[in-house]
Amino acid sequence: MNLEKKALPLAVIVMGVSGCGKSSVGERIAARNGMPFVEGDQLHPAANVEKMAQGIPLTDEDRLPWLDRIGEEIKTALNASRGLVVSCSALKKSYRDRLRQAAGGRLAFVFLEGSRDLLLSRMQARQGHFMPASLLDSQLQTLEPPTGEPGVVTVAIDGALDDMVALACEELRSAAIKGGFHAG
């Protein structure tokens, strides 16, 4: 299955709170579909990373330059008629709308959803990430689930990684064929 060949051009944002598996799922969606993957965390300004590492939640003002950088990555890929998969928390509808506007083309979101307990256990188990588990509750409070928004595929994170990726790809392909991922 190749999303890019079925529905050029398509940008996919793998979204959700910290610990949901955005990077792991995003990398595999990209690999399965011959698309590049961009780790959204690497696009954060240094001040954001430092703030989060200190356990300080980001504000909207902190996130906007980061979202704009992600939007530029998407715009560049779409202008070159190539697909792209990006990991990005995209916690609020206004953030997703900002990314949709930046895309100006085909954009999909894969929302990785799970319980607080599962998310916390994943965050506590990972090593070498700047985001402390202490910020999970802040992210969950900020999260505006994308229920009912166009171009969103929701995948539960309580399954095996390969199963989650397969489900996400199938749902993306199904919706893309139906023309369901046009940015507004």
Protein Blocks (a to p, Z undefined) as FASTA:
>chain_A
ZZklmmccdddddeddehilmmmmmmmmmmmnopacddfklmpcfklmmmmmnopacdfk
lmmmmmmmmmmmmmmmmmnopacddddfklafklmmmmmmmnopacddddddddfklmmm
mmmmpghiabdfklmmmmmmmpccfehiahiacddfkbcfklmmmmmmmmmmmmmmnopa
ccZZ
